[in-house]
Amino acid sequence: MQKIPEEIYNCIDNDIYNKEGERWWQPDFSLNLIKTLYNPFRINYTKKIFGQLKINSEKTNALEVGCGGGILSEEISKMGFITTGIDPSEQSLNIAIKHAKVNHLKIKYEKGTGENLSFQNNSFDLVFCCDVLEHVRDLPKVIAEISRVLKNGGVFIYDTFNRTNISKISAIKILQEWKRWANMPPNLHVWEMFIKPDEIRTLLLENQLDWKEHCGIKPNISYRKMLQYLHKRAIGELTYEEFGKKFLMVESSSTLIMYMGYAVKYEQKSKYSVP
């Protein structure tokens, strides 16, 4: 997989995180859905993986790439990890810093991009990158940088959208374009930047990251019921926070729309090493 062509990258509205950066934690803001809908699934999945790998949060360094307003970073910190968040949006980082301070959470936030992480090699035991990989300009570079800052044996946890016809209908048409149901800002996502599971597996393998699994993500209600809630949200009968509490995101065997997964960094042996 190559760097995103400039004409496609220019279609995505990543500037929303600057223009709306003060609103991350507000109940009437679209990105509040990260807190109510997606974070519970992400945290439960993370705890499951940590249990399987017997990871202890004590004195363990975790990095979130693309932390935005700190919604996931705060959950990582609450699990006991020494937490750092990095994001290119100064507005988003300002609200993240303020919110963490109010909640007495020690989280280090820095301005930067996934393509150029300002950390030394082998700095982190864990790296999270959720709902971010489909926003970046140079995905191969981001994966390479994540691998670089991970320690050997470190874990990379991520989620993203699959590039399929059904994801175009659900994530682009329904959520962004068709007014009856649209709840997300226009061009929040661009379908051509979605990532097929085999594409990310290849990138992981090329960067000393041993892919372990993918699981699909879906609502725990029927799609018909979800469309009803989306319409109520679109016409203002529900706030984003109220909408996000109407159902849960759960694990699915289908990765056709969204999927989450993890990989473990392995030590690359020199071809000159003695057996």
C-alpha angles and dihedrals in degrees: 000000000000136000113288111266112251094240091058096041090052089061095066118087102223088152089080088084089062098039094046099025094121092059103062096111098038116113093225095055122099095229089059083085087078087067099042104032113021107029096063089055093045094049093047091049091048093050090050092053092044089053091052092047093040093233116176115208093209111112089351118141117223129185128196113203109207097015097171110183093352099258095138095030090062091053090050090051092049089057087063102259124140094246134207126177127196128191138156093226113092092191092054092047091051092057091043091054093047094047094048091050092051090050093046094241120150103221124152113220125192135178114241147102134261090242092062112029111189095219135101123255115280095015102136139051092200136026124191124195112171126172088350110090091075089056101054128104097220113027096177090054092048092052090047091052093048090052091048095055094043119094119234105277090023121139129236115201121188146156132198145149125281117232101237137127091255092052089052090054096043105035100031110024101034101032099037113017115026105079096209090068107010112131103154127078115264113271093009083134130022114207095217088062094057114111129231115224093241090053093056092043089056092049091049093051091049089056105048092265116134106212113221110177151332126215127187124240123219140155117266091231132068117278088239091058091045090053089054091054091045090054092050089050091047093055093044101254090121131037116227090255092051091047091050091055095054094081144359134242111238139181117279136186089227120082094181095114112017132359140181128204148151142223135194123224114237129200112258110225120218115247086229095056119118115243 
